[in-house]
Amino acid sequence: MACSPPGERLGRRGYAGLLAGSAVALAVGALLGQPAGFVLVGAAFGGFQLATVLADARLQARITGPSRATVTSLAGMATDVTIIAVYATYGLLATAAGNGVAFAVAAAPYLVMALPVAAGRARRASPAVRAG
């Protein structure tokens, strides 16, 4: 991704800002109901993609030893299971309240996660995982 080198310089507060800014852009863009909202939704998806690339790179950098492949595989599987749950929830919510509301609600977990990341309270890997 073209933005990943500058993104790698983001500290925890910058990363939290990326998550929060993308979440706000997604919610506002989805609720606008105007073509201009697509620009915000597109920017949000770009921000979330950058956040994913950075999270994957940081995870791989922290894990050493023979457990690295297992941990990254489990992280990928957890992501896939979460995505399936999000799709199901989105479908139910969009049916009841519309796509704009469903997108705005889907942005909320990103805001929630940005808070502990900014405060430095994000969960750290255990010493056993880091040591491999």
C-alpha positions as CSV (number, residue, x, y, z in Angstrom):
1,M,0.0,0.0,0.0
2,A,1.4,3.4,-1.0
3,C,0.6,5.0,2.4
4,S,2.1,2.4,4.6
5,P,5.6,3.9,4.9
6,P,4.2,7.2,6.3
7,G,1.6,5.2,8.3
8,E,4.4,3.2,9.9
9,R,5.6,6.4,11.6
10,L,2.2,6.8,13.4
11,G,2.5,6.3,17.1
12,R,-0.3,4.9,19.2
13,R,-2.1,8.3,19.2
14,G,-1.7,8.7,15.5
15,Y,-3.1,5.2,15.0
16,A,-6.0,5.9,17.3
17,G,-6.6,9.1,15.3
18,L,-6.6,7.1,12.1
19,L,-9.2,4.8,13.5
20,A,-11.4,7.6,15.0
21,G,-11.1,9.8,11.9
22,S,-12.0,6.9,9.6
23,A,-15.0,6.0,11.9
24,V,-16.3,9.6,11.8
25,A,-15.8,9.8,8.1
26,L,-17.7,6.5,7.6
27,A,-20.6,7.5,9.9
28,V,-21.0,11.1,8.5
29,G,-20.6,9.9,4.9
30,A,-23.2,7.2,5.3
31,L,-25.7,9.4,7.0
32,L,-25.4,12.3,4.5
33,G,-27.5,10.4,1.9
34,Q,-25.9,12.5,-0.8
35,P,-23.3,11.6,-3.5
36,A,-20.7,13.7,-1.6
37,G,-21.0,11.1,1.2
38,F,-19.4,8.5,-1.0
39,V,-16.1,10.5,-0.8
40,L,-16.2,10.3,3.0
41,V,-17.1,6.6,2.9
42,G,-14.3,6.0,0.4
43,A,-11.8,7.9,2.6
44,A,-13.0,5.8,5.6
45,F,-12.4,2.5,3.8
46,G,-8.9,3.7,2.8
47,G,-8.2,4.6,6.4
48,F,-9.4,1.3,7.6
49,Q,-7.3,-0.6,5.0
50,L,-4.2,1.3,6.1
51,A,-5.1,0.5,9.8
52,T,-5.3,-3.2,8.9
53,V,-2.0,-3.2,7.1
54,L,-0.3,-1.4,10.0
55,A,-1.9,-3.7,12.6
56,D,-0.8,-6.8,10.6
57,A,2.8,-5.5,10.2
58,R,3.0,-4.5,13.9
59,L,1.7,-8.0,15.0
60,Q,4.3,-9.7,12.8
61,A,7.1,-7.5,14.1
62,R,6.3,-8.3,17.7
63,I,6.1,-12.1,17.3
64,T,9.3,-14.0,17.1
65,G,10.1,-17.7,17.1
66,P,8.2,-20.7,15.9
67,S,4.8,-19.5,17.2
68,R,4.8,-16.6,14.6
69,A,2.9,-18.5,11.9
70,T,0.4,-19.9,14.4
71,V,-0.3,-16.6,16.0
72,T,-0.7,-14.8,12.6
73,S,-3.0,-17.6,11.3
74,L,-5.2,-17.4,14.4
75,A,-5.3,-13.6,14.1
76,G,-6.4,-14.0,10.5
77,M,-9.1,-16.6,11.4
78,A,-10.4,-14.4,14.2
79,T,-10.7,-11.6,11.7
80,D,-12.6,-13.8,9.3
81,V,-15.0,-14.9,12.0
82,T,-15.5,-11.3,13.1
83,I,-16.2,-10.2,9.6
84,I,-18.9,-12.9,9.2
85,A,-20.6,-11.7,12.4
86,V,-20.4,-8.1,11.2
87,Y,-22.0,-9.0,7.9
88,A,-24.8,-10.8,9.6
89,T,-25.4,-7.9,12.0
90,Y,-25.2,-5.3,9.2
91,G,-27.8,-7.3,7.2
92,L,-30.2,-7.3,10.1
93,L,-29.7,-3.7,10.9
94,A,-29.8,-2.5,7.3
95,T,-33.1,-4.4,6.8
96,A,-34.6,-2.7,9.9
97,A,-33.1,0.8,9.7
98,G,-31.5,1.3,6.3
99,N,-28.0,1.2,4.9
100,G,-26.9,4.6,6.1
101,V,-27.8,3.8,9.7
102,A,-26.2,0.4,9.5
103,F,-22.9,1.9,8.2
104,A,-23.0,4.6,10.9
105,V,-23.5,1.9,13.6
106,A,-20.7,-0.2,12.1
107,A,-18.3,2.7,12.7
108,A,-18.9,2.7,16.5
109,P,-16.6,-0.1,17.4
110,Y,-13.7,1.7,15.7
111,L,-14.3,4.7,17.9
112,V,-14.5,2.5,21.0
113,M,-11.2,0.8,20.1
114,A,-9.5,4.2,19.4
115,L,-10.0,5.2,23.0
116,P,-7.8,2.6,24.7
117,V,-5.3,2.7,21.9
118,A,-4.9,6.5,22.4
119,A,-4.6,6.0,26.1
120,G,-2.0,3.3,25.8
121,R,-4.2,0.7,27.3
122,A,-4.3,-1.5,24.3
123,R,-3.8,-5.1,25.2
124,R,-0.2,-6.2,24.9
125,A,1.0,-9.6,23.8
126,S,2.0,-11.8,26.7
127,P,5.7,-12.4,27.3
128,A,5.3,-16.0,26.3
129,V,4.0,-15.0,22.8
130,R,6.8,-12.4,22.4
131,A,9.4,-14.9,23.4
132,G,8.1,-17.5,21.0
